[in-house]
Amino acid sequence: MARQTAGDTAPDASPPDLTTVLREWGRIGCLGFGGPPAHIVLFRALCVDRRRWLTAEDFEDAIATTNLLPGPGSTQMAIFCGWRTAGVPGAIVGGLAFIVPGLVLIIALAALFLSAAPPAWVRGAGAGAGAAVAAVAVQAGGTLLTPGWARVRDAGAARARWVLYLLAGGAAAALAGPWTVVVLLGCGAAELALAGAPGVRPGGGSAGPRLHAWPVLPAVFAAATAGGGLAALAWVAFKVGALSYGGGFVIIPLMQADAVGHHHWLTGAQFTSGVALGQVTPGPVVHTVAVVGYAARGVAGALLAAAVAFAPSFAFILIGGARFDRLRADPRVRRFLAGAGPAAIGAILGSAVPLALALAEWWQAAVLAAAAVALFALRRGVVSTLVLAGVTGAAVGLAGGPLPV
């Protein structure tokens, strides 16, 4: 496939071969700590500034378009950059090179943390890092509030609906975890319907003309997989990869109630540890789904969960990449996101409630409070905050302090 370009200015350099894609995308996969913002900076430095494979306009358009898609944004950027520079083979090689290093690491860590009898310091490290996750969730949601609010063009009814969608997503994540995805899609469908009604102006949004039927589908499939097993694991992973709007942390409410409360693959403490592992390992935060898969079915479950979660990102780019300009211009897409977007932000904020309630020891509450101070008052980074919380928990474990079961 020939290299695709957009914008008025062509890139200066020849497209990379697959060996170069494997090396450079793999380097970012190994060193990309800090989540999507760090990944975007690294890919821009590589593809625009250093190698000039893409123009700045190409790259900005890619960011804008992938922000319209559900699923892990930085993974989609990795796949998209591979596609634009080296065609379909580049998309596949680049995407896998970005995903696999962190996936291997998180499966190894899951085996350590979820073993039958992990050392006390390991349990303590997981409990300490997990205790800070609720504060990280609030920070992640909070960073999305201002730009999300600023995108609402109508100061009247559209803003009122935006607040309602935000509250609906937060309530769903806090109180009805397994059905959060239904609420997200329902809010998008509601905005699509309301924005198309006479006298109602759109506020901003995402999806196609028939998305008003989508909320029924998750409920039907969830009922069919209620018994557990590989189908249930695949459903949890599918929600993460294909139905999660709003960034990496929205995966928490989409997984927690199923993995902890319904199927009992993980305890609450193990789940928060798994979320922390997804934050401190390089690559996409969605790697957390592999921890859930490992708890459910070992290494095979981890690989299945990762494959199902990441497959939609490849499909979106490989099938729809050539149509991205039309996607961005489609008013129905924008309207759907006007509902699903604020609901996803609310879900991220609401996920802090069950995460905080899962803490079992007094010292974990102290770690959570300290993490909140570090993130909001001292402006420390997420990775350094989680690492320090993990070190604190490891010290508690070594000292013989109480550890959550």
N, C-alpha and C positions, 0 to 999 in steps of 0.2 A: 504493500500500500504506500502510495506517495505521501510525503510529509504534508500535513495540512497547515496553512497559516491563516492568520486573520489580522486585519489592521492595514494601515497604509505603508508601513515600513517592513521590509523583509528582514529576517535574521541575517547576521553577517556570516555565520559559520555553516559548514556542511553538517548534515544530520549525523548523530552518533551511530556507531555500529552497536550490535547487541552486547558485545563484550564490555564496551564503555558504559552502556546502560546498566548492565549487571553490576559493574564495579561502583559507579557513582550513586545509583539508587540504593545499592546495598550499604554503602558508606553512611548515607543518611539514615537508613534503617537501623544501623548499629549505633549511631551517635545522636539520633534524634530524640533526646530527652526534653521534656517540657511540654509535650502535647502539640496540638495543631498550630498554634502561633509560631512555635519554634520550627516546625516542619515547613510551614509556608516560607519563612525567612530563608531556610536552607535551600529549598527548591528554587526560589527566586535568585539567590546568589549563584547557584549552579547554572540554571537554564537561561537566565537573562543577563546577569552581570559578567560572569566569568566566561562561559562558553558561547553566549549569544545564539543559542539554538532557537530561542523565542524572543519576540519583542516584548517590551513592557506592556503594551496593549493586549497582546496575546495572553499574557499571564494574568492581568487584571480581569479580562473577560472570563478566563477559566475559573478564577476565584468566585466571581459573581454567579456563574452558572452552577458550579458545584454547590454553592450555598442554597440553591433552589432544590437540591436533591436530598432525600432522606439518606441516612447512613453516615459512615465516617468520612468527614470532609477531607482530612489530610490524605487518607488513602485514595480517595477519588482524585485528588490533585496529583498524587504520584502516578496513578494510572493515566490520567489525562495528559500529563507532561510526557510520559512515555509514548502515548499515542500520537501526540502532535509532533514529536521529534523523530520517532522511528516506526510509526505505523502500528498495526495490530501486534506484531511480535514485540515491539518496544513496550506497548501497554502491558502485555502479559509478563514479560521479563521484569520490567521496572516495578510493576505492582507487587510481584512475588518477592523481588529483592528487597523492597521496602518492608514487607509484612513479615517475612520468615525469620529474620534475626530475633526480633522481639518475641515472636511466637515461640521459638525454641526456648528462649530464656524463661518466659513466663510458665511454660509447661514444666520446666525443670524446677522452678521455684514452687509451683503448685504441688509437685511431688514431695518437695521438702516440707512445706507448710501443712499439707493434708495427710502426711504419713500417719500410720497408726500410733506411733509414739514419738513425736518430734521432741527435741530437747527443749527444756524450759525457756532458754533464751530465744529460740526460734518462735515458740508460741507467744512469748512476750513481745517480740518484735512485730509480729503480725497484729497482736492486740493493740499495741501502741500506735502503729501506723493506721490501723483501722479506726481507732478512736478519733483521729483527725479528719476522717473522710467527710463527716457531716459538715464541718466548717468549709472544706474544699468545695462541696456541693453548693453551699450558699454563695461562696465567692464566684463559682462558675456561672451560676444563674444571675448573680448580681451584675456581672460584667456585660450580660446581654440585655439587661433591662433598659438602659439609656438609649443604645442604638435602636433597639426594637421599638421603643416608644417614639423615637424621632422619625421613624419611617411611616408612622400613621399620619396621613395627609389631612384627614378631616378632624377638626378639633371637637366635633360634636358626637354624633352617634357612633362613628367608627372607633373613637377612643373609648367610649363606654363599652362597646363590644370587646375591644382589646383587653380591658381590665377584666371583664367577665370570663374571657377565654383563659387569661392568666390564672384567675382564681379556680376555674374548673380544672385546669391541669394540675395546680398545686394540691387541690383536694383529692383528685384521683390518685396522685402519687402517694399522698399521706395516708389515705384511707382505703383505697381500692386498687392496689398495685397491679393485679393481673389485667385489669380492664383499662389501664392507662392508655394503651394504644387505641382503644375504641374511642376514648375521650379526645385524643389528639386528632384522629381522623374525623370524628364527629364535629369538632370545632372548625376544622377546615371546610367540611361540607356545609356547615351552617353559614359560614361567611360567604362561601360560594353562592349559596342559595339567596342569602339576604342581599348581597351585593348585586345580584341580578334582578332583584325585585324592583318594581317601580318606586321612584323617589328615594332609594337608598344608594348612597355612593360607596364605592369600594374603599377599603382602607389599606390594602396592600397585599399579599397572599400566595398559594401554590397548587395546582393539580388540574386534571383534565375535566372534560365536560360531563363525565359520568361518575365523578367521585362521590356524588351523594349516595351511591349504593355501597361504597367501600366499608362503612362502619359495620355492616352486617357480616362481612366476610371473616374478620378476626374472631367474632363471637362464635361463628359456626365452626371454624377450625379449632378454636380453643376447646370447644365442647368435645370435638372428635378426638382430641389428644389428652383429655383430662386424666386418662388412666396412667400416664407416665410412659417410660420407655424412650426409645430413640425418636419416635414421632414427637413426643413432648419436648425433648431436647432440641430437635430441629425447629420446632415452633418458637421456642425461646430465642434461638439464634437468629431465626428469620425476622423476628420483631426487631432485633438489634440492627440487622443489616439493611432491611428494606422498609421499615415503618418508623424509624426513629428520626424525628425532626428536631433540630435545635442543638446539635453538637454532641460530643462524646458522653457528657454526663447524663443525658436523658436515657441512656441505656440502663441506669441503675433502677429506676422504678419499673422499667420493662422486664427486668430480670429478678429483682429481689423477692417479690411475693411468690413467684413460681419456684425459684430455686430454694428458698428458705421455708416459706409457709406452706406451699402446696405439695411439692415433690420431696422436700426434706433432703435435698442433695447436699446442702450446706447448713451449718448453724448460722445464726446471725453474726457471731464473731468471725467465723470463717469467711462469710460473704464480705464483710467490711475489710478483712485482710486481703481478699482477692481484688477488691476495688483499688486498694492501696497499691497492690502489686502492678495493676494496670497503669497506675500513675507514675511509678518510679522506674519502670522498664522503658527502654526506647521504643519508638514506633507508635502506632495508633493505640489510643486508650481502649478501643474495642477489643483488644487482646484479653480483657477481663472475661469475655465470654468463654475463653479457653479454660479458665479456672473452673467455671461452672460445668463445662463439659468434662473436665478431668474428674471433678467430684462425682459426676453422674455415671461415667463409664470409662474412667481411666484415660490413657493416652488416646485411644481410639475415639472416645467421646470428645476429648479436647480438639482433635483434628477435625472431627465432624462438625462441631460447633463453630470452629473457625472457618471452615470451608463454606458453611451455610451463611454465616454472617458476612463474609467478604465477597461471596459470589455476586450479590446484587450490584456492588460497586463496579465490578468488571463489566457486568451486563449493561449498566446504565451508560458507561463510557463507550464500550465497543458497539453497542446497538444504537445509542442515541447521540453519540458525540457529534456527528455531522449535522444534527438537527438542533444543537444547543442554541443557536441564534434565535430560531423560532420559539424555542422553549422560553427563553428569557423575555420575548416580546408578547407571549400569550397572556392576555389579561386574566384568563381563568386560572392559570398557574399562580399568578401574583395574588389573586383573591383567596385561593385556597391557603397559601402560606400566611395570609393575614390572619387566619383563624388558627391554623396548626402551629404557627411560629410562637405566638404568646402562650399558647397552651403548653408547648414544649418547655418554654422558660419556666412557667409555673411548675411543671413536673420536676424540673431540676431542683428548684427551690424546695418543693414539697418532699422530695426524696430525703432531705435532711432529717425529717421527722422520724421515719422508721430507722434510719441509720443511727440517730442519737438514742432512740429507745432500745436499740440492740446492745448498747454498752452495759456491761454487767458489773463492773468493778468501779469503786470510787475513784481510783487513780486514773482510770480512763476518762472520767468526766473532767479531771484536772488537765489531762493532756488535750482534750477537746477545747477547753477554755484557753489554754496556752496557744493552741494552733489558731484559734480565732484571733487572738491578739497578734500573733505573728503575721497572719495573712492580711488583716484589716487595718491594724494600727501601725505595724512595723513594715508592711508591704513586702514581706519575704516571699520568695517563690514557692510554688506548690511542691516541687520535688524536694527542695531543701527542708521544707516544713515537715513533709512526710518522713523523710529520712531521720530527722531529729526526733520525731515522735516514735519511730521504730527503735531508735537507739535507746530512748527512755524506757520503752517497753521491754527491750532486751535486758536492760539493767535491773528492772523489776523482777524479771524471770530469774536472772542469776542470783539475785538477793533472796530468792525464795518467797517473793510476794504473791498475792492471790492472782490467778489467771483465769480468764473466762473459759468455760468448757466449749 
